[in-house]
Amino acid sequence: MESPEPEGWPGVLHREGRTLCRLAVDPAGAGLGPAAKGEGAVFHNPAMAGSRTRSVLLMQHAIEAGLLGEGTLYALDGLSASGLRARRWLNELPADSAARISATMGDMDPVALDWAMRCHEEFPPEHGEGELIAHLGDLRTAVLEHGRHWVDIDPYGPPLPFLDTAIQSLARRGVMEVSATDSAALTGSSKSALLRRYGARVRTDGLAHDSGLRVLLATLARAAARHERSIEPLMSIWDSHLLRVSVCVRRGVEGANEVEDSLGWRVSSPTAEEVGSSISTGLHPQTSLDSLPMHCFLPLSHPIGRSDERVSGPLWIGSIGQRDAMASLTEERALEMCGPPVAEDDPVGWSDRDFDYECRRVARSVRHISQEAEVIDAAHLILVDDLSSWLGSGSPPSPRAMVDALREAGHRAAVAHYGKPAFRTDAPWDAIVGASTKPQPPM
Ligand SMILES: C[S@@+](CC[C@H](N)C(=O)[O-])C[C@H]1O[C@@H](n2cnc3c(N)ncnc32)[C@H](O)[C@@H]1O
């Protein structure tokens, strides 16, 4: 039976990645950003296309790596709005992966689900594989009706109301992807909201978005522990106003009991004593204390002054991504799976240039991620602007030149997928200072 025709159908034809959909409001006319709430339009934010592209690629990695077992994979696009994320999973994953997926789009807006199902009927997956179900209702109840291997939570604002039930719904091993758009809270600009919601504080410096991602991971880790589970971060991304973490969740009391081992503090302008503690607890590479680093991590057990403004946390002090998962997000693979091939007489009316633009957008959404995989567990995320001011060394070095110099010296280093020019490295602070004082081409 055909789904009911929603008001405003057929709207505007739109393509994201390789997938077609219809929207009531033309996203090109709306500019980059969501259709306004309360306009009666189904929410769709074209600026978040990159988040959906990464979701497709991560799901393919999880399937290939056997993270989700062998049988049917129950996936929930929990707050689905246009349903484009779940529809992109099915359409853009290779046929043999999509064939394993039973995807549910959940939303409390019946109009959104009507549009999504009509789109699915008009533009089913090109290979014809996979199942798509619409579920109307509050996510907090819908999620518990069925065990899931994959749950995506992409709310307006904080994800907190949805975490406990979503975790409880997961199979013995599952993946959760969680977005937070309350980045003003998570990055410390709204201090009281951050303390109230996440029980943390964040220094509003250049690393605030990395700290915000870590506060979100710590919140997820604690929620998982409450339900006798533990998390392993697969990927953590700051993209415009959105902070998003993807984690593998495993059932087991032992892992849950160890939750505090991965939580702690980030201290800006640390003292020699604090750097010494960070080194002795394995959170910082061995270095002389002649020149002190800009930041270091400390374990949760370290005594911290409540009014010490140098401190962010409690936050996740472990790796914020998994090497193999991130390494799979190459530009080549993104283009192969999600890049739209040029079509003659394109129904959307795209020219060759439009196809080329979309392919470049797909590639950009994963830029630096696969290289950063090599060093995602490292202690240092260094913003080059901060480095030059800290050392009083004039114009900032380029992240690429720093990475090349550090690698040449035998350390792991990579340009970071971060919203400011930055690199990650496991090099000792002395080596970073040494590399930054080498003659370099300007940025
Ligand atoms: C930010 S939008 C989701 C965007 C979407 N995931 C995407 O990739 O475009 C949030 C959606 O959550 C729905 N929503 C809000 N609260 C909900 C709840 N408690 N249960 C189910 N859906 C809810 C809204 O109707 C809206 O469509």
The ligand as an ORCA input file, in Angstrom:
! r2SCAN-3c Opt
* xyz 0 1
  C      17.528     17.677     14.375
  S      16.186     16.832     13.709
  C      16.907     15.357     13.093
  C      17.754     15.516     11.864
  C      18.043     14.252     11.129
  N      18.600     13.224     11.962
  C      18.934     14.523      9.933
  O      20.001     13.868      9.752
  O      18.577     15.393      9.119
  C      15.312     16.290     15.111
  C      14.040     15.480     14.823
  O      13.662     14.880     16.055
  C      12.238     14.810     16.160
  N      11.959     14.677     17.608
  C      12.172     15.578     18.592
  N      11.902     15.030     19.799
  C      11.556     13.729     19.584
  C      11.225     12.640     20.425
  N      11.163     12.772     21.750
  N      10.953     11.450     19.859
  C      10.987     11.288     18.502
  N      11.301     12.294     17.657
  C      11.586     13.498     18.186
  C      11.779     16.086     15.506
  O      10.457     15.918     15.008
  C      12.820     16.274     14.370
  O      12.342     15.733     13.166
*
